[in-house]
Amino acid sequence: MISNKFYYRCTDCGSEYNNQEIRYLCSKCLTQNRANQPPKGVLKVIYNYQEIRKTGSTALNSILKQTDYLSLLPIEHLSSLPPLRVGKTPVYNISKNLKIKESNLYIKDESQNPTFSYKDRASAVVSAFAKENGITTIAAASTGNAGSSLAGICASQMQKAIVFVPAKAPLAKLTQILMYGAQLIPVDGTYDDAFDLSIAASNEFGWFNRNTAYNPITIEGKKTAAFEIVDQFPDKLPDYIFVPVGDGVIISGLYKGFEDLLELGLIEKMPILVAVQAQGSNNLIQNLNSDNFLAKTSKTIADSISVDIPRNFFMASRFIKKYQGLVSEVSDDDIIQASALLSKHTGIFAEPAAAAALAGFFAMKKQNVLKEFSNCLLLSTGSGLKDLSAVQGILNFPHPISLNLVEVKNILNL
C-alpha cells in the first residue's frame, strides 16, 4: 500500500482510515445502510495539503498540467497509469454554432477518451491503483459506459475485467465490453441489482471492485477533469458548469477536484455546478431537501443517468449544498432535441445522457436563472455511438434510388 500520501475520511460520520489496506465504505456506517436507500459511509480521499503547499508556487502550478497531477492522485507512479491517452479532452466554444448571444457557451467533449466516455478517468486511476497493489482482476456494475471503460482500460493494462450489466443495456456498449475481452455478466434486473450482485461476487471471489460511490478511488479519477478545466480557462473559470447526473459521482468528482485546488490556493472560488437530471430519473434532485429518501423507478431514454438509488447521493448533496450548486430537470424530448442540435450544428454527437447538459442549459436560460454574458461549460460525457437506438425516432432514412440524375434531383427536391 501507499504510505502517508493520503488517508480516507467518511463523508457521513467523519471517521478517518489509513490507506494500508483496500477500503470501500466506512465500516462504522455500514450498519446504518438499509435496502432501497443510498449507502452511508462513502469515503473521501484526503491528501496532506499542508505538505503539498510547501513545495512552492512553481510546483503547485504544475499540478494543473496533465503530467504533474501525481501529488493529488492516490498512486505513486505516473507509469502505473494506462498507456492509452485518458483525459486532455478538448473544449470548444459553440456559442456561434448554436446562435447563443447572451452567454459564452463551451463544451468539453469527453467522448474523445479511449472508450468514448468520461468513465475512462475513473477506470484509469482504479487500474493504476490496482496495478501498484498487485491486483489483477477488477469487477464493476454498469449500465454500459463504466463497464466498457473498465474493459478497455484493463485490456491496455493486461488486467482481467468482470462486468455486471442489466440485460437491457444498449447493444453498442455490450459489444464494446465483449470486444475488449472482458467477462460480461448480464443480470435479469436493474442497474441497482447488478451493483449489489457485483459487490457480493467481489467479496466472495476476492476481486477489486470499481463501483462508483463504493470505491473511493473512482472519485479521484473523475476529479481530473476539474484540473483540466482550470488549465483550459486560465483567465477566468466558467461561471456555470452543466453536469449530467445519475448516481452523483461525476459531479462529486468535479467538486472534489476544485476543492483540492481551493485547499491549495490555486483557485479562488468554486464554479457554480448545475446538476442536470432527466425528469424520469430525478431521484437525486427530488430528495435533496428531504429528510426521508424516497426512490421512484427510473424511466428515461438517457440510460447512463437512469438510476433508482443514487449511490453517491449523500456526498453529492453535501457538495451541492455547501457550494450552492443549482439543479435542473429536463424531459426526454428536450434531451433528444439537444442531441440533434449538437450533432447538426457542432459536429459533436452526444449520447442522451451527455446531451442532457445542453438541455439543462436551455432550461436554465429559459428560466432566466443565468447571469447575463456568463461563461457556461457543458460536460458532454459520452459519444452518441454508444446508443444509436435512442435517436432512431428523429431520423428519416431515405430509400435507395436508381442510378440516374433524375432521382438524385427528386431526393434533393431540385
N, C-alpha and C positions, 0 to 999 in steps of 0.2 A: 504494500500500500504506500501511498504518497505521504510523506511525513511533514507535518507542520504547515503546509501550504494553505490549507483550508480546513474548515470544520463545518458541521451541519447544525442548523438551528430549526426547530419546529416552528412552523408559521402559526400554530394554534396555541400551544402551551409554553413555547419559548425554551423548551429543553434543548440542551446542546450535546452533540456527539462528536467524537473524533472520527477520523477517516481511516482507522486501522482495520476496518472490515467493511464488506459490502453492506450498504444500508439502503432501505427504501423508505417506508413510512416511520414516523415516530412510534417507538414501542409503547410509550406511555399513553398515547392517544388511541391506539388500536382498539382497546376495549370499548371505546365510545362509538365506534363505527357501527352503523345499522344498515339493514337492507333498504334499498331504494333511496339512499341518502349519499351525498358526496362524501368521500372519505375525509376524516380529520387527520391531522398529523403529517401533512405534506412537508417535506424537509427542504430547506433553502441552504444553498452553499454560501458560506461566508468566508471571505479572504482577509488576510492581515493587511487592511488598507493603510494602517499607520506605517508599516514597513515598506509598502509599495510607494507611499508618498516620499519616503526618504531617498528614493532613487534619483530624485531631481527632475526638473521640468522637462528636459530633453527626453529622458527615458519615459516619463509619463505620457508625453505627447505621442511617442512611438507606439503606445498601446492602441492607438486608433488606426494603425497600419496593420493590414491583414497578417503580415508575417510576425507581428510582435504582440499578439493577443495572449501569449503564453502566461504572463503574470496574472491574468484573470480567467484562466481555464484550469480545470481540475486534472490536468495531465502534466507530466514532467518534460516531455519532448515533443516538439512540433513534428518530428519524423514519425511519431506514432499515428498521426492523422492519415486518412486515406490518400492514396496518390492522385485520386480524382480531384478536380478543382471544385471545391464546395465554397459557396459564398462569392464575394466580389460581383454580385449581381448588379446590373445596370439600373440607373434611374433616368427616366425620360420626362421631359416637360411636354404634356399633352394638352395644354390649355388651348392652343390654336386649333388642334385637331378636333376638339370637342366644342369649339367656339365658346369657351369659358372666358368671360371678361372680368368678372368680379373677384376672381381668385387666380393665383398661380397653382395649377394642378399638375402634380407629378405622379409618376407611378414607378414603383420598384418591382422589377419583373423577376420573381423567384422561380419562374419556370425555366430559367437558364441554369439551374442547378443540375447535377448529373442525371437524376431520375425525374427531373422536371417539376420538383415541388420544394417548398420551404422545409419539408421534413428532413431533407438531407443534412441540414445544420445540426439537428439533434442526433441523427444517426452517426454522423462523422465523429462527434465528441464521445458518444457512448462507445463506438467501436474502438476509438483510441484508448479510452479508459480501460476497456476490456483487454485490449492488447497488452497494455502495461501491467495488467494484473493477471496475466496468464489464462484468460478466459477465451475459449474458442467457440462457444455456442451461445447465441443471443436469440431470445424469443420476444414476440410482440403481438399485441392485438391491434387490428387496424380496420378501417373502412376501405382501405386500399392504398392511400398515399404513404402512410408511415410504413406499411408492410413492404411496398415496392422499394421505398427508400432504404429500409434496413437490408433488404435482399441485395440491392445493387451495391451498397457500401460494403456489406460483408463479402460479396464476391470479389471486390477490389482488394480486400484485406485478407483473403483466404480464411474467412471465418464462416461458420455454419449459421444460417438464419432459419428460424421456425416461425411461421406467421399464421396466426389465427384470424380469420375474417368471417363476417356474416356471409352466408352463401349467396346473398343478393348483391354483393359488391359489384361495381362496374367491371365488365369483362376486360377492358383495357388494363385496368390496374391488376387484375388477377393474372393476366397474360404477362405483364412485367415481372411479377413475383416469380412465376414459373420459369421465365426465360433467364432470370438471374440465377437460377439453380437452387432457390430456397425450397424448404419443405412447406407446402401450403396445406393448412388445415381449415377447410370450410366448416362453419358452425351453423347449425339449423337454429338460428336465433338472431338477436340484435348485436350491435357492437358491444353493448354492456355485457351481454352473455359471453361474447368472445374474450372480452377483457378479463372477466373473472376466471374463465377456464384457462387462459394463458398463464395467469398467476398461479393457479392451483398446479398446473403442469410444471411450471418453472420450479416451484417449491419441491415437487415430487422428484423431478429428474435433475435438479441442480443446475438449471440454466440461468444465465444472466437475463433479467427481464428489462426490456427497453420501454415499457409502457409509460406514456407521459402522465404526469400527476401521480406517479408511483415511483419512478426512478428519478431522483433529483438531478442527475447528470444531464437529462434531456433539456432542462431549462437553460443550462449553461451553454448548450449548443445553440438553442434558439435565440439567446440574447445577442449573439454576434451580429445580427442584422442591425441592432442599435448602434454598435460601434461603427459599422459601415455608413449608416445614415449620418452620424456626426461627421465622419470624414468626407462624405459626399455633399454636405451642406456646411462648408467651413465658415461662411459669413453669418448665417442665421438658420437655426434649426426650423423645420416645419412647425407651423402653429398647430396643425391638426394632422394626426396620422390615423387613417381608417384601417381597421384590422378586422378581418373575418373571424368570428368567434364560435367555437363549438364547445370543447372541453375547457377553454380558457387558458390553455398552455402557451400558445403563441403570444397572446397579449401579455401574459405574465412574464414571458421571456424578454419581450421588449422592455417592459417596465424594469426588470432586473438588470438588463444591460445599461439602461440610462441611469438607474440607481447606483450601479457600480461607479459610473463616471461622475455622478454627483458626489459620491463619497470621496473621490479623488480630486474634486475641484476642477475637473476637465470640462464640465458644462455648468451653467449657472441655474438652469431651471428645467423642469420636466415638461416635454411637449404634451399637448392635450391628446390623449389617445381615445379614439372613438371605437367602442366595441359594437360591431355590426353583426346582428343575428337574423336568420330567416324567421319570419313570423311563425312558421310551422315548427321551429326548433329554437325557442327562445327561453329555455329553462334557466339560463344564467341571468339574463336581464330581468325576467319576471320575478326572480327570487332575491334580487339584490337588496331590497329593503324589507324582506320578510323574516320574521322570527322563526317560522317553521317552513323548511324547504318542502315544496310540493312539486313533484315532477309530472309532466304530462308526456304522452307518447309523441315522439317527433315524427313529422311528416313534411319533408321538403325535398325539392329536386337537388338541393346542394348537399350531396351525401357526405362530403368531407366535414361539414359542420352540423351534421344531423346527430344529435346526442340527447338521450333521455336524461342522463345524470351527468352533468358537467363535473368530471373528476377533479378538476382544479378550481372548483367553484370558490372555495374559501380564500385561496391565495389571490385569485383574480379579483374577487370582490373587494378584498382589502386594498389591493393596489389601486383599483378604480376609485374607491372612496378616499384613500389617502391623498391621491394626486388629482382629485376632482376630474376624473375622466368622464366622458359622455357615452351615451348608448343610442343605438338606432336599430329599429326593426324594419325589415323590408320583405315584400312579398316575393313569391317565386316568379311571378310575371316581371316584377322590377329587376330581379336578378338576371333572368334570361335576356331581357331587353338591354341591360347593361353589358352583358357578354357580347351581344350582337353589335352594340355601339362601339365597344372597344375594338372588336375584330375589324369592322368595316372602316373605322376612322383612325386607328393607330397601328394596325398590323399585329396587335397582341391578342392572341386567342386564349382567353382565360376560362378555366372550368367554372361552374356555377358558384362554388364556394369562394373562389377568388374574385369573381365579378361582383359579389356581394359588397365588396369595399366601395366600388363605384356607385352601386345602388344606394349605399348608405350616404355617400357624399351628396348625391342628388336629393335624397330625403332631407338631409340637414340644411341644404341650400334652399330648398322649397320652404322650410320652416323658419328661414331667416335666423338660424342659430349661429352661423359662421360669421366671424368678423369680416368686414369688407376688405378686399385686397389682401387676404390672408394667404399664406403658403400652405397648401394641403398636399399630403402624400398618401397615395393608395398603396397598400401592401397586396400585391397580386400573388397569391400563394401557390398557384399550380396551373399547369397547362390544360387548355380545353381538350387536348387529345386524350386526356385521362378519362373523359366521359362523353363520348360522341353522341350517345343516345339522348342525352339531356337536351340537345338543341335541334333534334330532328323535327320537332313540331313547328319550327320557324323557317325551315328550309324548303325550297321548291326545286327539286332536281329536274332539269329539262329532259325531255325524251330524246333519244338518239335521232339524228336526221340523216337523210340520204346525202350522197356525195355530190352536191351541186350548190351553187351560189344562191339560187332562188330560196332554198330552205334556210341558208345562212341569213339572208335578208329577213325572212319571216321570223326567225327566232330572235333577231335583233330589232324587230319592228321597224325596219328601214323602209 
